[in-house]
Amino acid sequence: MWPKDNTADKNAFYGNFQAKGWADQYLIHITPPFQMYYEKKSIPTLLVNKKCADAMMAAFTEIWEKCGHDQAAVDKTGASDYGGCYNPRPIAGSHNWSNHSWACAIDLSPSTNGFNMAGTISNIVVQAFKNQGARWGGDYKHRRDAMHMEFVSPA
């Protein structure tokens, strides 16, 4: 369903983020069914790649439903604490491009889910994204990243 986690396959599926006009062609705003916050400030929409937008919305809708349409319950899962999606940059400590560059990765609950930490993000959130075929950074064998969800298949 999702492209393999290599540049060629991601460019073929998500478009080449370095190409002129790519953002206008591939990036769209989505509105989750619950309120999200970036650095504790309310945000109305998220900028994501249109190819994974439906899957992200489905994950957010599942979280909303499992939390009984209760914002306080969503907040407890960590899903409303937004850490970013579209951010063209290399992977920390690497020369390879981050999946955030294609806007096919999202970070949730960064305030309590730092790099190489066990993490506190709720299984409700993890399972909702996995149900859409996303990979969870908390499952990585090396360099665990519990805040990170990405819509790619293993390379």
ChimeraX commands (.cxc) that place a marker at each C-alpha (Angstrom):
marker #1 position 0.00,0.00,0.00 radius 0.5
marker #1 position 2.76,2.47,0.93 radius 0.5
marker #1 position 6.03,3.01,-0.94 radius 0.5
marker #1 position 9.21,1.40,0.27 radius 0.5
marker #1 position 11.32,3.59,2.50 radius 0.5
marker #1 position 13.85,4.65,-0.11 radius 0.5
marker #1 position 14.16,7.88,-2.06 radius 0.5
marker #1 position 13.28,6.46,-5.49 radius 0.5
marker #1 position 10.06,4.78,-4.31 radius 0.5
marker #1 position 8.99,7.77,-2.20 radius 0.5
marker #1 position 9.64,10.15,-5.10 radius 0.5
marker #1 position 7.61,7.92,-7.42 radius 0.5
marker #1 position 4.68,7.75,-4.99 radius 0.5
marker #1 position 4.76,11.05,-3.06 radius 0.5
marker #1 position 6.50,13.16,-5.70 radius 0.5
marker #1 position 9.96,14.67,-5.52 radius 0.5
marker #1 position 9.78,17.29,-2.78 radius 0.5
marker #1 position 12.83,19.02,-4.27 radius 0.5
marker #1 position 11.10,19.63,-7.61 radius 0.5
marker #1 position 9.75,23.06,-8.49 radius 0.5
marker #1 position 6.01,23.27,-7.82 radius 0.5
marker #1 position 5.95,20.08,-5.74 radius 0.5
marker #1 position 4.35,21.71,-2.68 radius 0.5
marker #1 position 1.49,23.17,-4.73 radius 0.5
marker #1 position 0.84,19.80,-6.35 radius 0.5
marker #1 position 1.18,17.47,-3.33 radius 0.5
marker #1 position 0.56,19.32,-0.05 radius 0.5
marker #1 position -2.94,19.80,1.34 radius 0.5
marker #1 position -4.42,20.91,4.66 radius 0.5
marker #1 position -6.46,18.44,6.72 radius 0.5
marker #1 position -8.61,19.21,9.74 radius 0.5
marker #1 position -8.58,16.49,12.42 radius 0.5
marker #1 position -11.90,15.90,14.25 radius 0.5
marker #1 position -10.35,17.11,17.52 radius 0.5
marker #1 position -8.34,20.17,18.47 radius 0.5
marker #1 position -4.60,19.92,17.99 radius 0.5
marker #1 position -1.86,22.04,19.52 radius 0.5
marker #1 position 1.65,22.95,18.44 radius 0.5
marker #1 position 3.79,24.12,21.34 radius 0.5
marker #1 position 0.55,24.49,23.35 radius 0.5
marker #1 position -0.98,26.83,20.75 radius 0.5
marker #1 position -4.17,25.78,18.96 radius 0.5
marker #1 position -3.75,24.98,15.27 radius 0.5
marker #1 position -6.67,24.66,12.83 radius 0.5
marker #1 position -5.13,22.35,10.18 radius 0.5
marker #1 position -2.16,20.14,9.40 radius 0.5
marker #1 position -0.15,20.32,6.16 radius 0.5
marker #1 position 0.33,16.79,4.79 radius 0.5
marker #1 position 1.00,14.96,1.54 radius 0.5
marker #1 position -2.30,14.37,-0.28 radius 0.5
marker #1 position -1.34,10.72,-0.90 radius 0.5
marker #1 position -1.51,9.89,2.83 radius 0.5
marker #1 position -4.10,12.49,3.90 radius 0.5
marker #1 position -7.02,10.04,3.93 radius 0.5
marker #1 position -5.05,7.55,6.03 radius 0.5
marker #1 position -4.08,10.26,8.53 radius 0.5
marker #1 position -7.69,11.42,8.76 radius 0.5
marker #1 position -8.85,7.83,9.27 radius 0.5
marker #1 position -6.34,7.42,12.11 radius 0.5
marker #1 position -7.46,10.70,13.71 radius 0.5
marker #1 position -11.12,9.69,13.33 radius 0.5
marker #1 position -10.44,6.33,14.99 radius 0.5
marker #1 position -8.70,8.09,17.90 radius 0.5
marker #1 position -11.63,10.51,18.24 radius 0.5
marker #1 position -14.13,7.64,18.25 radius 0.5
marker #1 position -12.15,5.51,20.72 radius 0.5
marker #1 position -11.94,8.56,23.01 radius 0.5
marker #1 position -15.72,8.97,22.95 radius 0.5
marker #1 position -15.53,12.29,21.09 radius 0.5
marker #1 position -13.99,13.78,24.24 radius 0.5
marker #1 position -11.17,16.30,23.77 radius 0.5
marker #1 position -9.79,15.69,27.28 radius 0.5
marker #1 position -9.56,11.95,26.54 radius 0.5
marker #1 position -7.74,12.67,23.25 radius 0.5
marker #1 position -5.35,14.99,25.09 radius 0.5
marker #1 position -4.49,12.14,27.48 radius 0.5
marker #1 position -3.51,9.90,24.54 radius 0.5
marker #1 position -0.98,12.43,23.27 radius 0.5
marker #1 position -2.67,12.68,19.85 radius 0.5
marker #1 position -3.49,16.38,20.17 radius 0.5
marker #1 position 0.14,17.36,20.94 radius 0.5
marker #1 position 1.40,17.99,17.39 radius 0.5
marker #1 position 5.11,17.95,16.67 radius 0.5
marker #1 position 5.08,18.42,12.91 radius 0.5
marker #1 position 4.59,16.76,9.55 radius 0.5
marker #1 position 6.04,18.63,6.57 radius 0.5
marker #1 position 9.63,19.60,7.28 radius 0.5
marker #1 position 12.22,19.07,4.51 radius 0.5
marker #1 position 15.39,18.09,6.38 radius 0.5
marker #1 position 17.85,15.23,6.79 radius 0.5
marker #1 position 17.30,12.56,9.44 radius 0.5
marker #1 position 19.07,13.67,12.62 radius 0.5
marker #1 position 22.66,12.44,12.46 radius 0.5
marker #1 position 22.33,11.29,8.82 radius 0.5
marker #1 position 22.69,12.48,5.24 radius 0.5
marker #1 position 19.43,10.75,4.24 radius 0.5
marker #1 position 16.24,12.78,3.90 radius 0.5
marker #1 position 13.65,12.47,6.64 radius 0.5
marker #1 position 10.20,11.19,5.65 radius 0.5
marker #1 position 8.94,14.54,6.95 radius 0.5
marker #1 position 10.45,15.97,3.75 radius 0.5
marker #1 position 7.70,14.22,1.75 radius 0.5
marker #1 position 5.08,15.13,4.41 radius 0.5
marker #1 position 4.34,11.43,4.87 radius 0.5
marker #1 position 5.45,11.31,8.52 radius 0.5
marker #1 position 3.96,12.93,11.59 radius 0.5
marker #1 position 5.23,13.47,15.11 radius 0.5
marker #1 position 2.74,13.37,17.98 radius 0.5
marker #1 position 3.27,14.04,21.67 radius 0.5
marker #1 position 6.85,15.35,21.33 radius 0.5
marker #1 position 6.77,16.82,24.83 radius 0.5
marker #1 position 6.80,13.33,26.38 radius 0.5
marker #1 position 8.19,11.14,23.59 radius 0.5
marker #1 position 11.77,12.15,22.97 radius 0.5
marker #1 position 14.24,10.37,20.75 radius 0.5
marker #1 position 15.40,6.98,22.09 radius 0.5
marker #1 position 12.90,7.12,24.98 radius 0.5
marker #1 position 10.33,4.45,25.78 radius 0.5
marker #1 position 7.62,7.05,25.21 radius 0.5
marker #1 position 4.23,7.73,26.68 radius 0.5
marker #1 position 2.05,7.88,23.58 radius 0.5
marker #1 position -1.12,5.84,24.01 radius 0.5
marker #1 position -1.60,2.50,22.31 radius 0.5
marker #1 position -4.89,3.97,20.99 radius 0.5
marker #1 position -2.82,6.36,18.86 radius 0.5
marker #1 position -0.24,3.79,17.80 radius 0.5
marker #1 position -2.90,1.25,16.82 radius 0.5
marker #1 position -5.00,3.81,14.91 radius 0.5
marker #1 position -2.01,4.66,12.73 radius 0.5
marker #1 position -0.95,1.03,12.34 radius 0.5
marker #1 position -4.51,0.23,11.23 radius 0.5
marker #1 position -3.82,2.55,8.29 radius 0.5
marker #1 position -0.56,0.80,7.45 radius 0.5
marker #1 position 1.74,3.35,9.11 radius 0.5
marker #1 position 5.01,2.37,10.72 radius 0.5
marker #1 position 5.58,3.48,14.30 radius 0.5
marker #1 position 8.99,4.77,15.32 radius 0.5
marker #1 position 8.59,3.10,18.70 radius 0.5
marker #1 position 9.02,-0.25,16.93 radius 0.5
marker #1 position 12.38,0.67,15.40 radius 0.5
marker #1 position 15.19,-1.66,16.46 radius 0.5
marker #1 position 17.73,1.17,16.65 radius 0.5
marker #1 position 17.06,4.87,17.26 radius 0.5
marker #1 position 13.56,4.46,18.71 radius 0.5
marker #1 position 11.31,7.42,17.97 radius 0.5
marker #1 position 8.03,6.94,19.85 radius 0.5
marker #1 position 6.48,10.21,18.62 radius 0.5
marker #1 position 6.96,9.29,14.95 radius 0.5
marker #1 position 4.45,7.67,12.56 radius 0.5
marker #1 position 5.24,7.28,8.86 radius 0.5
marker #1 position 3.40,6.07,5.80 radius 0.5
marker #1 position 6.11,3.96,4.17 radius 0.5
marker #1 position 6.90,0.24,3.95 radius 0.5
marker #1 position 10.20,-1.22,5.11 radius 0.5
marker #1 position 12.92,-0.72,2.45 radius 0.5
marker link #1:1,2 radius 0.2
marker link #1:2,3 radius 0.2
marker link #1:3,4 radius 0.2
marker link #1:4,5 radius 0.2
marker link #1:5,6 radius 0.2
marker link #1:6,7 radius 0.2
marker link #1:7,8 radius 0.2
marker link #1:8,9 radius 0.2
marker link #1:9,10 radius 0.2
marker link #1:10,11 radius 0.2
marker link #1:11,12 radius 0.2
marker link #1:12,13 radius 0.2
marker link #1:13,14 radius 0.2
marker link #1:14,15 radius 0.2
marker link #1:15,16 radius 0.2
marker link #1:16,17 radius 0.2
marker link #1:17,18 radius 0.2
marker link #1:18,19 radius 0.2
marker link #1:19,20 radius 0.2
marker link #1:20,21 radius 0.2
marker link #1:21,22 radius 0.2
marker link #1:22,23 radius 0.2
marker link #1:23,24 radius 0.2
marker link #1:24,25 radius 0.2
marker link #1:25,26 radius 0.2
marker link #1:26,27 radius 0.2
marker link #1:27,28 radius 0.2
marker link #1:28,29 radius 0.2
marker link #1:29,30 radius 0.2
marker link #1:30,31 radius 0.2
marker link #1:31,32 radius 0.2
marker link #1:32,33 radius 0.2
marker link #1:33,34 radius 0.2
marker link #1:34,35 radius 0.2
marker link #1:35,36 radius 0.2
marker link #1:36,37 radius 0.2
marker link #1:37,38 radius 0.2
marker link #1:38,39 radius 0.2
marker link #1:39,40 radius 0.2
marker link #1:40,41 radius 0.2
marker link #1:41,42 radius 0.2
marker link #1:42,43 radius 0.2
marker link #1:43,44 radius 0.2
marker link #1:44,45 radius 0.2
marker link #1:45,46 radius 0.2
marker link #1:46,47 radius 0.2
marker link #1:47,48 radius 0.2
marker link #1:48,49 radius 0.2
marker link #1:49,50 radius 0.2
marker link #1:50,51 radius 0.2
marker link #1:51,52 radius 0.2
marker link #1:52,53 radius 0.2
marker link #1:53,54 radius 0.2
marker link #1:54,55 radius 0.2
marker link #1:55,56 radius 0.2
marker link #1:56,57 radius 0.2
marker link #1:57,58 radius 0.2
marker link #1:58,59 radius 0.2
marker link #1:59,60 radius 0.2
marker link #1:60,61 radius 0.2
marker link #1:61,62 radius 0.2
marker link #1:62,63 radius 0.2
marker link #1:63,64 radius 0.2
marker link #1:64,65 radius 0.2
marker link #1:65,66 radius 0.2
marker link #1:66,67 radius 0.2
marker link #1:67,68 radius 0.2
marker link #1:68,69 radius 0.2
marker link #1:69,70 radius 0.2
marker link #1:70,71 radius 0.2
marker link #1:71,72 radius 0.2
marker link #1:72,73 radius 0.2
marker link #1:73,74 radius 0.2
marker link #1:74,75 radius 0.2
marker link #1:75,76 radius 0.2
marker link #1:76,77 radius 0.2
marker link #1:77,78 radius 0.2
marker link #1:78,79 radius 0.2
marker link #1:79,80 radius 0.2
marker link #1:80,81 radius 0.2
marker link #1:81,82 radius 0.2
marker link #1:82,83 radius 0.2
marker link #1:83,84 radius 0.2
marker link #1:84,85 radius 0.2
marker link #1:85,86 radius 0.2
marker link #1:86,87 radius 0.2
marker link #1:87,88 radius 0.2
marker link #1:88,89 radius 0.2
marker link #1:89,90 radius 0.2
marker link #1:90,91 radius 0.2
marker link #1:91,92 radius 0.2
marker link #1:92,93 radius 0.2
marker link #1:93,94 radius 0.2
marker link #1:94,95 radius 0.2
marker link #1:95,96 radius 0.2
marker link #1:96,97 radius 0.2
marker link #1:97,98 radius 0.2
marker link #1:98,99 radius 0.2
marker link #1:99,100 radius 0.2
marker link #1:100,101 radius 0.2
marker link #1:101,102 radius 0.2
marker link #1:102,103 radius 0.2
marker link #1:103,104 radius 0.2
marker link #1:104,105 radius 0.2
marker link #1:105,106 radius 0.2
marker link #1:106,107 radius 0.2
marker link #1:107,108 radius 0.2
marker link #1:108,109 radius 0.2
marker link #1:109,110 radius 0.2
marker link #1:110,111 radius 0.2
marker link #1:111,112 radius 0.2
marker link #1:112,113 radius 0.2
marker link #1:113,114 radius 0.2
marker link #1:114,115 radius 0.2
marker link #1:115,116 radius 0.2
marker link #1:116,117 radius 0.2
marker link #1:117,118 radius 0.2
marker link #1:118,119 radius 0.2
marker link #1:119,120 radius 0.2
marker link #1:120,121 radius 0.2
marker link #1:121,122 radius 0.2
marker link #1:122,123 radius 0.2
marker link #1:123,124 radius 0.2
marker link #1:124,125 radius 0.2
marker link #1:125,126 radius 0.2
marker link #1:126,127 radius 0.2
marker link #1:127,128 radius 0.2
marker link #1:128,129 radius 0.2
marker link #1:129,130 radius 0.2
marker link #1:130,131 radius 0.2
marker link #1:131,132 radius 0.2
marker link #1:132,133 radius 0.2
marker link #1:133,134 radius 0.2
marker link #1:134,135 radius 0.2
marker link #1:135,136 radius 0.2
marker link #1:136,137 radius 0.2
marker link #1:137,138 radius 0.2
marker link #1:138,139 radius 0.2
marker link #1:139,140 radius 0.2
marker link #1:140,141 radius 0.2
marker link #1:141,142 radius 0.2
marker link #1:142,143 radius 0.2
marker link #1:143,144 radius 0.2
marker link #1:144,145 radius 0.2
marker link #1:145,146 radius 0.2
marker link #1:146,147 radius 0.2
marker link #1:147,148 radius 0.2
marker link #1:148,149 radius 0.2
marker link #1:149,150 radius 0.2
marker link #1:150,151 radius 0.2
marker link #1:151,152 radius 0.2
marker link #1:152,153 radius 0.2
marker link #1:153,154 radius 0.2
marker link #1:154,155 radius 0.2
view
